[in-house]
């Protein structure tokens, strides 16, 4: 599997609204994302993937 580095997508508006409903005062992880942005990028993981083959999912994005 190969990795084609991509930008980390922003948090969807609906996800942010649900998170704020669940944690009206926020929480540690929400604060970290707000203050620091994305902690990891695809470029940090690119050397772990083969340069050829089927494209892999980005390690920074959760896929159900």
PyMOL CGO cylinders between C-alpha atoms (Angstrom):
from pymol import cmd
from pymol.cgo import CYLINDER

trace = [
    CYLINDER, 0.00, 0.00, 0.00, 1.23, 3.49, -0.77, 0.3, 1, 1, 1, 1, 1, 1,
    CYLINDER, 1.23, 3.49, -0.77, 0.42, 6.76, 0.91, 0.3, 1, 1, 1, 1, 1, 1,
    CYLINDER, 0.42, 6.76, 0.91, -0.34, 9.90, -1.05, 0.3, 1, 1, 1, 1, 1, 1,
    CYLINDER, -0.34, 9.90, -1.05, 0.10, 12.68, 1.54, 0.3, 1, 1, 1, 1, 1, 1,
    CYLINDER, 0.10, 12.68, 1.54, -2.93, 14.93, 1.92, 0.3, 1, 1, 1, 1, 1, 1,
    CYLINDER, -2.93, 14.93, 1.92, -3.83, 17.89, 4.08, 0.3, 1, 1, 1, 1, 1, 1,
    CYLINDER, -3.83, 17.89, 4.08, -5.64, 17.10, 7.33, 0.3, 1, 1, 1, 1, 1, 1,
    CYLINDER, -5.64, 17.10, 7.33, -9.29, 18.00, 6.75, 0.3, 1, 1, 1, 1, 1, 1,
    CYLINDER, -9.29, 18.00, 6.75, -11.00, 20.42, 9.14, 0.3, 1, 1, 1, 1, 1, 1,
    CYLINDER, -11.00, 20.42, 9.14, -13.42, 19.13, 11.76, 0.3, 1, 1, 1, 1, 1, 1,
    CYLINDER, -13.42, 19.13, 11.76, -16.89, 19.00, 10.15, 0.3, 1, 1, 1, 1, 1, 1,
    CYLINDER, -16.89, 19.00, 10.15, -19.36, 21.59, 11.50, 0.3, 1, 1, 1, 1, 1, 1,
    CYLINDER, -19.36, 21.59, 11.50, -21.82, 18.93, 12.65, 0.3, 1, 1, 1, 1, 1, 1,
    CYLINDER, -21.82, 18.93, 12.65, -19.08, 17.05, 14.53, 0.3, 1, 1, 1, 1, 1, 1,
    CYLINDER, -19.08, 17.05, 14.53, -17.99, 20.27, 16.24, 0.3, 1, 1, 1, 1, 1, 1,
    CYLINDER, -17.99, 20.27, 16.24, -21.60, 21.03, 17.22, 0.3, 1, 1, 1, 1, 1, 1,
    CYLINDER, -21.60, 21.03, 17.22, -22.10, 17.56, 18.71, 0.3, 1, 1, 1, 1, 1, 1,
    CYLINDER, -22.10, 17.56, 18.71, -18.79, 17.81, 20.61, 0.3, 1, 1, 1, 1, 1, 1,
    CYLINDER, -18.79, 17.81, 20.61, -19.77, 21.20, 22.03, 0.3, 1, 1, 1, 1, 1, 1,
    CYLINDER, -19.77, 21.20, 22.03, -23.17, 19.81, 23.05, 0.3, 1, 1, 1, 1, 1, 1,
    CYLINDER, -23.17, 19.81, 23.05, -21.54, 16.87, 24.80, 0.3, 1, 1, 1, 1, 1, 1,
    CYLINDER, -21.54, 16.87, 24.80, -18.81, 19.00, 26.41, 0.3, 1, 1, 1, 1, 1, 1,
    CYLINDER, -18.81, 19.00, 26.41, -20.11, 22.58, 26.79, 0.3, 1, 1, 1, 1, 1, 1,
    CYLINDER, -20.11, 22.58, 26.79, -16.98, 23.61, 28.72, 0.3, 1, 1, 1, 1, 1, 1,
    CYLINDER, -16.98, 23.61, 28.72, -14.74, 21.70, 26.32, 0.3, 1, 1, 1, 1, 1, 1,
    CYLINDER, -14.74, 21.70, 26.32, -12.25, 19.02, 27.26, 0.3, 1, 1, 1, 1, 1, 1,
    CYLINDER, -12.25, 19.02, 27.26, -8.51, 18.43, 27.01, 0.3, 1, 1, 1, 1, 1, 1,
    CYLINDER, -8.51, 18.43, 27.01, -8.61, 16.96, 23.50, 0.3, 1, 1, 1, 1, 1, 1,
    CYLINDER, -8.61, 16.96, 23.50, -10.82, 19.69, 22.07, 0.3, 1, 1, 1, 1, 1, 1,
    CYLINDER, -10.82, 19.69, 22.07, -8.55, 22.32, 23.61, 0.3, 1, 1, 1, 1, 1, 1,
    CYLINDER, -8.55, 22.32, 23.61, -5.45, 20.63, 22.18, 0.3, 1, 1, 1, 1, 1, 1,
    CYLINDER, -5.45, 20.63, 22.18, -6.94, 20.60, 18.67, 0.3, 1, 1, 1, 1, 1, 1,
    CYLINDER, -6.94, 20.60, 18.67, -8.06, 24.23, 18.98, 0.3, 1, 1, 1, 1, 1, 1,
    CYLINDER, -8.06, 24.23, 18.98, -4.71, 25.46, 20.29, 0.3, 1, 1, 1, 1, 1, 1,
    CYLINDER, -4.71, 25.46, 20.29, -2.24, 23.24, 18.44, 0.3, 1, 1, 1, 1, 1, 1,
    CYLINDER, -2.24, 23.24, 18.44, -4.12, 22.23, 15.31, 0.3, 1, 1, 1, 1, 1, 1,
    CYLINDER, -4.12, 22.23, 15.31, -3.28, 18.85, 13.86, 0.3, 1, 1, 1, 1, 1, 1,
    CYLINDER, -3.28, 18.85, 13.86, -0.46, 17.11, 15.73, 0.3, 1, 1, 1, 1, 1, 1,
    CYLINDER, -0.46, 17.11, 15.73, 0.50, 14.74, 12.91, 0.3, 1, 1, 1, 1, 1, 1,
    CYLINDER, 0.50, 14.74, 12.91, 0.63, 14.98, 9.15, 0.3, 1, 1, 1, 1, 1, 1,
    CYLINDER, 0.63, 14.98, 9.15, 0.76, 12.35, 6.42, 0.3, 1, 1, 1, 1, 1, 1,
    CYLINDER, 0.76, 12.35, 6.42, 4.33, 13.40, 5.61, 0.3, 1, 1, 1, 1, 1, 1,
    CYLINDER, 4.33, 13.40, 5.61, 5.42, 12.09, 9.03, 0.3, 1, 1, 1, 1, 1, 1,
    CYLINDER, 5.42, 12.09, 9.03, 4.20, 8.61, 8.08, 0.3, 1, 1, 1, 1, 1, 1,
    CYLINDER, 4.20, 8.61, 8.08, 5.03, 8.52, 4.36, 0.3, 1, 1, 1, 1, 1, 1,
    CYLINDER, 5.03, 8.52, 4.36, 8.34, 6.68, 4.83, 0.3, 1, 1, 1, 1, 1, 1,
    CYLINDER, 8.34, 6.68, 4.83, 6.46, 3.78, 6.48, 0.3, 1, 1, 1, 1, 1, 1,
    CYLINDER, 6.46, 3.78, 6.48, 4.58, 3.02, 3.24, 0.3, 1, 1, 1, 1, 1, 1,
    CYLINDER, 4.58, 3.02, 3.24, 5.73, 1.52, -0.02, 0.3, 1, 1, 1, 1, 1, 1,
    CYLINDER, 5.73, 1.52, -0.02, 6.11, 4.01, -2.89, 0.3, 1, 1, 1, 1, 1, 1,
    CYLINDER, 6.11, 4.01, -2.89, 3.94, 1.76, -5.11, 0.3, 1, 1, 1, 1, 1, 1,
    CYLINDER, 3.94, 1.76, -5.11, 0.76, -0.20, -4.68, 0.3, 1, 1, 1, 1, 1, 1,
    CYLINDER, 0.76, -0.20, -4.68, -2.84, 0.38, -3.73, 0.3, 1, 1, 1, 1, 1, 1,
    CYLINDER, -2.84, 0.38, -3.73, -3.43, 3.75, -2.03, 0.3, 1, 1, 1, 1, 1, 1,
    CYLINDER, -3.43, 3.75, -2.03, -3.77, 3.56, 1.75, 0.3, 1, 1, 1, 1, 1, 1,
    CYLINDER, -3.77, 3.56, 1.75, -6.07, 5.53, 4.01, 0.3, 1, 1, 1, 1, 1, 1,
    CYLINDER, -6.07, 5.53, 4.01, -4.43, 8.48, 5.69, 0.3, 1, 1, 1, 1, 1, 1,
    CYLINDER, -4.43, 8.48, 5.69, -3.28, 7.55, 9.23, 0.3, 1, 1, 1, 1, 1, 1,
    CYLINDER, -3.28, 7.55, 9.23, -4.56, 10.87, 10.57, 0.3, 1, 1, 1, 1, 1, 1,
    CYLINDER, -4.56, 10.87, 10.57, -8.17, 10.25, 9.49, 0.3, 1, 1, 1, 1, 1, 1,
    CYLINDER, -8.17, 10.25, 9.49, -10.43, 7.74, 11.18, 0.3, 1, 1, 1, 1, 1, 1,
    CYLINDER, -10.43, 7.74, 11.18, -12.37, 5.58, 8.73, 0.3, 1, 1, 1, 1, 1, 1,
    CYLINDER, -12.37, 5.58, 8.73, -15.28, 3.45, 9.96, 0.3, 1, 1, 1, 1, 1, 1,
]
cmd.load_cgo(trace, "trace")
